[in-house]
Amino acid sequence: MSNNTSKTGGLSKNTIIIGAVVAILVLWGISAYNGMVKVEEQATTEWAKVQSAYQRRADLIPNLVNVVKGYASHEKETLEGVVNARAKATSITVDADNLTPEKLEQFQKAQGELSQALGKLLAVQEAYPDLKANENFMDLQKQLESTENRINEARNTFNTAVQGYNLKIRKFPNSLLAGIFGFDKMAKFEADAAAQKAPEVKF
């Protein structure tokens, strides 16, 4: 009778230990999963801010082109270059859930081409004193300069958020759950220094 009790007691003890271990693993899994969700949301939120900053720049361009056209209509090639580059840049969208290096590179390239086209457009003012002194043109230049600063800040903040996310999902033991639940590594915004240089704005 005592042996049966001992065996029963032993089984109960083992069951309790196993149950405790399972409970600990479940709690850890929940905590780790929620932690990865949090840093992923932070990264995707920062990506939305990057896109918003670029969209703000795109929204300024039609007015800028119209002002320049009024003073330098024969600068047809430069004006068309900006319009075409803007159309290409705004046609490329990258879903926050699919931030692959290839997608991001495509996005960056289009935005870089637009930056270069804008630089050429702003340089036109040197040949047209009336344009350079135009109040609307000067205001648009200021807004554009401010937007370029926002873009740089948004990109940097996004990169920081992505770094935090990538570290979170790659560290052991989080990496075990990351693969199971589909937390994939995100690409950083690594802009080409020449292509992404903000257009020089002179007053």
HUWOVEN-V580573 format. One record per pair of residues at least 24 apart in sequence whose ideal C-beta (glycine too) atoms are under 8 Angstrom apart, sorted by sequence separation. I is the first residue (numbers start at 1). J is the second residue. D is the distance in whole Angstrom. If there is no record, write none. Layout:
# HUWOVEN-V580573
[[I;J;D] [I;J;D]]
This chain:
# HUWOVEN-V580573
[[62;86;8] [89;113;7] [162;186;5] [61;86;5] [85;110;8] [88;113;7] [89;114;4] [162;187;7] [163;188;7] [88;114;8] [118;144;7] [162;188;5] [162;189;8] [58;86;6] [85;113;5] [86;114;6] [85;114;4] [159;188;5] [158;188;8] [159;189;6] [58;89;7] [85;116;8] [86;117;8] [158;189;6] [58;90;5] [82;114;8] [85;117;4] [84;117;8] [85;118;8] [155;189;5] [54;89;7] [55;90;8] [82;117;5] [81;117;5] [82;118;6] [155;191;7] [82;120;8] [78;117;8] [81;120;7] [82;121;5] [81;121;8] [51;93;8] [78;120;5] [79;121;7] [51;94;8] [78;121;6] [78;124;6] [152;198;7] [47;94;8] [151;198;8] [48;96;7] [47;96;5] [75;124;5] [149;198;8] [148;198;4] [148;199;7] [44;96;4] [47;99;7] [72;124;6] [43;96;8] [44;97;7] [68;121;6] [145;198;8] [72;127;7] [144;199;7] [43;99;8] [58;114;8] [65;121;7] [68;124;6] [72;128;5] [145;201;5] [54;111;6] [57;114;8] [61;118;7] [64;121;7] [68;125;8] [71;128;5] [144;201;7] [71;130;6] [72;131;6] [142;201;8] [71;131;4] [141;201;5] [141;203;7] [68;131;6] [71;134;7] [99;162;8] [67;131;7] [138;203;7] [71;137;8] [67;134;6] [67;136;5] [68;137;7] [67;137;5] [63;136;8] [64;137;8] [67;140;6] [64;140;5] [126;202;8] [63;140;6] [122;199;5] [123;200;8] [125;202;8] [119;197;8] [121;199;8] [122;200;7] [112;191;7] [116;195;7] [122;201;6] [60;140;6] [64;144;7] [112;192;6] [115;195;6] [119;199;4] [122;202;8] [108;189;7] [115;196;6] [118;199;4] [119;200;7] [108;190;8] [112;194;8] [113;195;7] [115;197;7] [60;143;6] [104;187;5] [108;191;6] [112;195;3] [115;198;7] [60;144;6] [103;187;8] [104;188;8] [108;192;7] [112;196;5] [115;199;6] [104;189;6] [111;196;7] [101;187;4] [109;195;7] [57;144;7] [60;147;7] [99;186;5] [100;187;6] [108;195;7] [99;187;5] [108;196;7] [57;147;5] [56;147;5] [57;148;7] [53;147;7] [56;150;7] [57;151;7] [53;150;4] [54;151;6] [53;151;4] [53;153;8] [50;151;7] [53;154;4] [52;154;8] [50;154;4] [49;154;5] [50;155;6] [46;154;7] [49;157;7] [50;158;5] [49;158;7] [46;157;5] [47;158;6] [46;158;4] [46;160;8] [43;158;7] [46;161;4] [45;161;8] [46;162;8] [43;161;4] [42;161;5] [43;162;5] [43;164;7] [39;161;7] [42;164;7] [43;165;4] [42;165;7] [39;164;5] [40;165;6] [39;165;4] [36;165;8] [39;168;5] [39;169;8] [36;168;6] [35;168;6] [36;169;6] [36;174;7] [35;174;8] [50;189;7] [32;173;7] [36;177;7] [32;174;5] [36;178;6] [40;183;7] [43;186;6] [33;177;6] [32;177;5] [36;181;7] [36;183;5] [29;177;6] [33;181;6]]
